[in-house]
């Protein structure tokens, strides 16, 4: 689809297009690019339809999740990201898609973030660093990639605690993570007053082990059991998306 606005691209940058949401996203080879994880989390998030709400996306990167949610949201969306270059990309993507009245980004350290006066967030989403730093040889040589993938600047305790601090009672926290951290996730969420409400496993192909997990947790909402949704299969054949994945990407 033709762009309504033109925004200059910098060296190593490209434009990706998300057909279903009609969103153009600036990505860069120099930084950790938004991937399937973020797209699936955006699809998993349920936004209120009948009332205003407050939403923030932690570890927002280049802003893919708020941008993918923007066209179906009737309330403003905010992203929080520590890396200034990624915030710049996110803001230029907002301008590119003419969404300045819908989406904004804050540059800063999540650990230092305080909610604006009078606001308690109804929804927090987070695509956090997945890996514990146990061995320096496992950490990506590019610092921007390492920050996005490894718990260097931010631990699981940090972002779950911050969600607790900024969220209203019965607010919802949406997370994408790895199944091998599921025990850590459940323990940490319970520690800070969250109860897992919905769970969905994502499988690369039929017969494979899950490599992504999507979680909806409720803050101070009581424990009423976990709804485990049917698994999502990414590929039905080599390099061929499943019907559900095609619907998520292309509508």
N, C-alpha and C positions, 0 to 999 in steps of 0.2 A: 504494500500500500504506500502511496506517495506521502512523503513527510510534509507536514504543514510548516515546519520550521527547520532551519539549517543550523547546526551547531558544529563548530570545527572539531575534528578529531586530532588527537596528538599522536606522536610516534608510537607505533606498535598497537594502536587502538583499532577496534573494528566495531561494526554495528551488528547486533543479533536481533532477529525479529521473532516475536512470539505472536503467532497468528490468532489464536483464540482470544487473547486479550488485546490484540492490536497495539502492542507495545514494542518500541525500539529501545534496545539496551546497549549502552556503551560498555565494552569489555576491553581488556588489555592483556597482551601476552606477558607483560612485565609483572602482573599481579594475579593472584589466585582468582580464576574466573568462576563466575556463578555456574552451577552445574545442576544435574538432575535433582539433587537433594533439595535445593531451594525451590525448584519448580514444584516438586511433590508437596513440600510443606505449604506453599501458597495454596495449592489445590485442597489440602487437608483442612485448612483454617475455615471456620464457620463465622462469618460476620453477622451481627444483628441486622435485621431488615426493617424493624418497626420502631427503633429508637436510636437516638444519638449515642455514640460511644467514644471512648478514648483508647487509642491503639498505639503501641510502640514496638518496633522491631529491634532487638538487641543484635550486636555483631552484624550489622546490616550490609557490610561490604559495599558493593556498587549499587545497592538499593533494589535488587531484583524483587524481593518479596513484597515490599510496599507498592512497587510499581505494578506488579502483576495483580495486586488486590485493588488497585485504584479505581478501575472502571466499574467495579461492582460495589464500591463503598459509597455511602452517603455521608460519611464523616471523614474529617481530615486524618491522615496517616503520617506517622513520624518514624524515621529510622535513626539509629544511633551507631556511630562507627568511629573507631579510634584513628584509623589511617587516613591522613588528609587527602592523599591522592585518590583513594576510593570514594571519599565524600565528594570530591570534585567531579568524578565521573558520574556519581549518582545525581548530583544537582544538574549537571548538563543533560542527563537523560530525562530528568523532570522537565527541563526547558524544551527538549526535543519533542516530547510528547504533549506539550502544552498542559501540564498537570500542576502548575504552580499553586493553584487554589486547593489542591487535594493532598499533595505529598511534600514533606519537608524533611531535611536531614540535619542532625546535630553532630558536630565533630567533638569527640571527647572520650575520655576513659570511662567505661561503664561503671567501674568501682567508685568513681567520684560523682556519678550522676545523681541528681536529686529531682524529684518530680516537680513540675511547675506548681505554684501555689494554687490550691483549690482543685487540683486534678488528681484523681485516682484512676489508674488505667484498668479498663475492663478486659483488655486483651493484650498480652505480651507474646511475641513470637521470638524464637531464637534458633539460629543455625550456628551452634557454637564450635569452638575447636574440639575435635574428637579425641585427640591422642594425648596421653600422659607423656611427659618428657622423661623417659627412663634411660635413654641412650642418645648421646649427642649425634651419633652416626645416623640415627633415624630421622633427624630433623632436616627439613629441606634447606638447601644452601642459600636460597633467596629468603631474606628476612620477612618479606611481605607474605610469602607463601607459608613460612613457618608459623607466623602469628595466626594466620587463618586456620591452620591445621592442628597445631599443637598448643597445649595449655601453658604457654610461655607468659603471656600477659594476663591471662584470665583462666581461672579454674572453674570446675563445675559448681563448687560451693559459691564462688563469687557471683555467677550469673543467676543462680537459683535464689540466693539471698537477696539480690537486687530486685528480682521479680517480686518477691515477698514485700519488699519495702515500698514499692511504687504501686502495688495493685490493690484494688478494693476486694473486700470479702466476696467470695464466689466468682471472682474474676478467673479468666482462663489463660493458661500458659500453654503455648504450642511449641513443640520441640521436634527437630529432626536429629537423629543420632545413629550410632552403630549398635547393633544387637549385643555385641560383646561387652558393652558398657551398661547393659540393662540393669544389672544388680546395683551398680553405682548410682544410676539414675533413680531407681526406686528408693534407695536408701536416702539419697540427698533430698529428693522431693518430699518424702515423709518427714525428714528432719526439719524442714522449713514450712510445714503445714499444708503441703499440696497432696491431693489424692488423685491418682491416675484414673481418668474417666473413660478415655478411648485409646485404643492401641491398634496400629496397623503395621504389619511386616511387609517389606518390599523385597521381591526376589528377582535377580537378574534374568532368570529363565526358569521354565518348568523343571522341577526336580533339583534345583540348586538350593543352597542355604540362603537365608535372608541376609542382606548386606546393609539394609537401611531400615530404621524403625521410626514411625511417626507417632507422637504422643500428644494427647490433650489431657492436661491436669487442671484441677479446680482448686483454688486457694480457699481454705477454711470452708469447704463445701461438704465435709463429712465423707465417709467412705461408703459408697453404695454399690460396689462391685465394678469391675472393669469390663467394658464392652470391647471384645477383640473382633475387629472387622475382617472381612475376607481379605486374603493376601492379594497384593498387587504384583502382577508379572510384568516386567519391563519389556522383554523381547520374546516374541512367539516363535521366531526363527532367527538365525544369524543376521544381524543388522536390520531386522524387521520388527518394528514396535508392535506390541500387543494392541488390540482394539482399544482398550482403556487408555493406554499411553498415547495412542494417536488422538483420542478425544481430548486428553489433557493438553497436548501440544497444539493441536490443530482445530479443535472444536468439532 
